[in-house]
Every structure is written in structure tokens, then in C-alpha cells.
Amino acid sequence: MDHEDSARFAFLHAAPVIGGAALLKLPPLLGALGDGLRGPLLAGSVAAFVAAYLAPRYLARHFEHRALIPFWIYCSVVGLGSLAYFAVT
């Protein structure tokens, strides 16, 4: 697989989770429980849609010219830091 195909494949894995969350969580918030939440819910939904649409495009272009080494370093540092934190607590 090339970088673009692997990025699309990874983001497509999120689609069922997002759809399931929308089906389970949105109806109660749109009913009586959602008084005062409809505006922020709509704004958040639109922002999430735009980000989910643009992120794979940006990442595909980014990975054509750059390596994943900075991301690997970030994940390693955060992972080791998390292990150390949870080992202490």
C-alpha cells in the first residue's frame, strides 16, 4: 500500500465507531435531555465533520514528502511517560 491508501484505510476504520456513537448518543441529546445543548452539539458536529474530511487529505499530502519519525518519537515519549506515571500511581 502507498501512503495515501494506508491513510484512507486507517481513517475508514473510524467510520463505524463514529456512526455508532452518533446513533447511540445523539437521539437522547436531541430530546428533552438536550435543552441548552443543541447549539454546541451542532457546532461540534460540524467541526468534527470538517476535521474528519480534511485530516486524511492533509496527512496523505504530508506523508508523501515526510517520514513518520517525529510521530514515532512523540508516541514513544508519551507512551513511556504514561507507563511511568501509572507505575507510580
Buried (B, 14 or more C-beta within 10 A) or exposed (E): EEBBEEBBEEBEEEEEEEEEEEEEEEEEBEEEEBEEEEEEBEEEEEEEEEEEEEEBEEBBEEBEEEEEEEEEEEEEEEEEEEEEEEEEE
